[in-house]
Amino acid sequence: MKKKLSLWAFLSLILVTMTICIFSIFYYVTIHQSYRMVRVQEEKILKNTGYALSRNPQVIQTLKDNHYNQSLQKQMLFLSKKSNLDYIVLINLKGIRFTHPDSTKIGKPFQGGDEQAVFKGKAIMSTAEGSLGKSLRYLIPVYDHQKQVGAIAVGLKLTTLGDLSQSSIKEFSKPLLISILISLVVTSIISYGLKKQLHNLHPSDIFQHLEERNATLDQIQAAVFVIDQKHIIKRNNPAASLLFKKEGQRDLFSGKLLESLIPQLKQNHFSKKTEQVLHFQGQDYLLSISPITVKTQNRGYVVFLRNVTETLFTLDQLAHTTAYASALQAQTHQFMNQLHVIYGLADIEYYDELKIYLKELLEPQNEFLARLSMLVREPRLASFIIGEREKFAEKHINLSTEILVEIPTKSTVEDVNNYLLLHRYINTKILTLLNSTTLVSLRLNYQNNLIETDYQWENEKWLLNDYHQYFNDAYFQQLLVDSRATYKISLKQNKVIIRTNIIYSEGS
């Protein structure tokens, strides 16, 4: 039998490994940060140098004359060396170099492919490969009395940038090595001390650790279930008990099957590693399932349920209310313009043109906002309709909306929430299904405390069964149950018709 490591050796190995990992991460981060700091510093130098040269009278005059200047070439070489730069290149608007570290390159086109933006008056910092190799360079336009006469490229080769970074790293490499050696010695001493403490571990200490874990679990606001492979609940936090209107107690559901508490939970939820939305008890929850793996073996799952209904509604309300306010503002402005036109035509007695103009104003597409503001009394519902029309318009789907009668304000927030949840789901499904340029007709009617909503569009190739399978998933069925709504889909004269009826009591 293979002899196990002593406790001191095991603890020492763990602590030494952790120390090496920490210092390795620190060293990597330091190298990365050093390179970044050097780069930021060099970018600042490039910008300052380029900015100063772009306002140099001799530079401006040379580019304005479009003529090579030997004296300026020497000055640029001197300035490059003094500023620890690899090159300063002047180029005219045709991309021809007037200065260059290699005099044989003067008079030839600038290389890199990033100079087009600077010819449009835009200063840019880029990394490109030119005649001297790949470099970090700053290109800035040069103006003469607000007229661009050329540009300046100030650059530093990436190899030079790397050398500067390495010089910076060498300054702290030796202290870091000494720190590692000291840490290894200290780690050995600490592991020996831990060994002695573990030999004297009392049950009270173990109990204290257990209580700390339970306290952490109790403070989590989301509902947490710890289950085994058969989905039998082993532990749950107080938030999970409150989810079922029970007194907030820990481990209240131990020994019960999780699916008996949450019937909407299916096996395929456990196969997905991403967060999922689960509709439960009329609310939307963010479901996260993490497997418990011990020595490559699955021992169970930790299930998190966080209520996101209010968050989703707030986001929808914000988007739809903004769209509604913008639409009303535009309608007011348009109404004033229309009054001016009507007044003008009447004043000059162009009555035939006035009849034509009034007829155009009464077209359905022009009177939609006016009818919406008069017939839909509930602001959240009105903003939802406008917001959904915009979503359809973004996919180039024409959503023709007809409101038959006045829809009053609601009696409860739940009625509006149920309507928005159900029809947001249907709209999302329709948007996924249909192609652009499709005409969708939406009709809303209100009677007997019910809102009847009809969708119609031309059927292309699907059978009635295909539509039933597409819409009738578990989430949608649960929405129907929670909102006490009815739903019917049919095919009539080559048209798809979806009709919903949902409770919407009139407010007092």
JOJOQUI-V541453 format. One record per backbone hydrogen bond with DSSP energy under -1.0 kcal/mol. CO is the residue of the C=O (numbers start at 1). NH is the residue of the N-H. Records with the same first field share a line. If there is no record, write none. Layout:
BEGIN
CO=NH + NH
END
This chain:
BEGIN
6=10
7=11
8=12
9=13
10=14
11=15
12=16
13=17
14=18
15=19
16=20
17=21
18=22
19=23
20=24
21=25
22=26
23=27
24=28
25=29
26=30
27=31
28=32
29=33
30=34
31=35
32=36
33=37
34=38
35=39
36=40
37=41
38=42
39=43
40=44
41=45
42=46
43=47
44=48
45=49
46=50
47=51
48=52
49=53
50=54
53=56
56=60
57=61
58=62
59=63
60=64
61=65
62=66 + 67
69=73
70=74
71=75
72=76
73=77
74=78
75=79
76=80
77=81
78=82
79=83
80=85
87=155
89=153
90=98
91=151
92=95
95=110
96=92
97=107
102=105
103=106
105=108
108=97
115=119
117=120 + 122
118=121
124=139
126=137
128=135
130=133
133=130
134=158
135=128
136=156
137=126
138=154
139=124
140=152
142=149 + 150
147=144
150=142
151=91
152=140
153=89
154=138
155=86 + 87
156=136
157=161
158=162
159=163
160=164
161=165
162=166
163=167
164=168
165=169
166=170
169=172
172=176
173=177
174=178
175=179
176=180
177=181
178=182
179=183
180=184
181=185
182=186
183=187
184=188
185=189
186=190
187=191
188=192
189=193
190=194
191=195
192=196
193=197
194=198
195=199
198=201
202=206
203=207
204=208
205=209
206=210
207=211
208=212
209=213
210=214
211=215
212=216
213=217
214=218
215=219
223=305
224=237
225=303
226=234 + 235
227=301
228=231
231=258
232=228
233=255
235=226
236=251
237=240 + 241
238=242
239=243
241=244 + 246
242=245
247=249
253=256
256=233
257=260
258=261 + 262
262=265
266=269
267=270
276=287
278=285
280=283
283=280
284=308
285=278
286=306
287=276
288=304
290=302
292=299
294=297
297=294
300=292
301=227
302=290
303=225
304=288
305=223
306=286
308=312
309=313
310=314
311=315
312=316
313=317
314=318
315=319
316=320
317=321
318=322
319=323
320=324
321=325
322=326
323=327
324=328
325=329
326=330
327=331
328=332
329=333
330=334
331=335
332=336
333=337
334=338
335=339
336=340
337=341
338=342
339=343
340=344
341=345
342=346
343=347
344=348
345=350
349=351
350=354
351=355
352=356
353=357
354=358
355=359
356=360
357=361
358=362
360=363
363=367
367=371
368=372
369=373
370=374
371=375
372=376
375=407
378=382
379=383
380=384
381=385
382=386
383=387
384=388
385=389
386=390
387=391
388=392
389=393
390=394
392=397
393=396
396=437
398=440
400=442
402=444
407=377
409=507
412=416
413=417
414=418
415=419
416=420
417=421
418=422
419=423
420=424
421=425
422=426
423=427
424=428
425=429
426=430
427=431
428=432
429=433
430=434
438=398
440=400
441=456
442=402
443=454
444=404
445=452
447=450
449=504
450=447
451=502
452=445
453=500
454=443
455=498
456=441
457=496
463=467
464=468
465=469
466=470
467=471
468=472
471=473
473=477
474=478
475=479
476=480
477=481
478=482
479=483
480=485
486=501
488=499
490=497
494=459
495=492
496=457
497=490
498=455
499=488
500=453
501=486
502=451
505=411
END
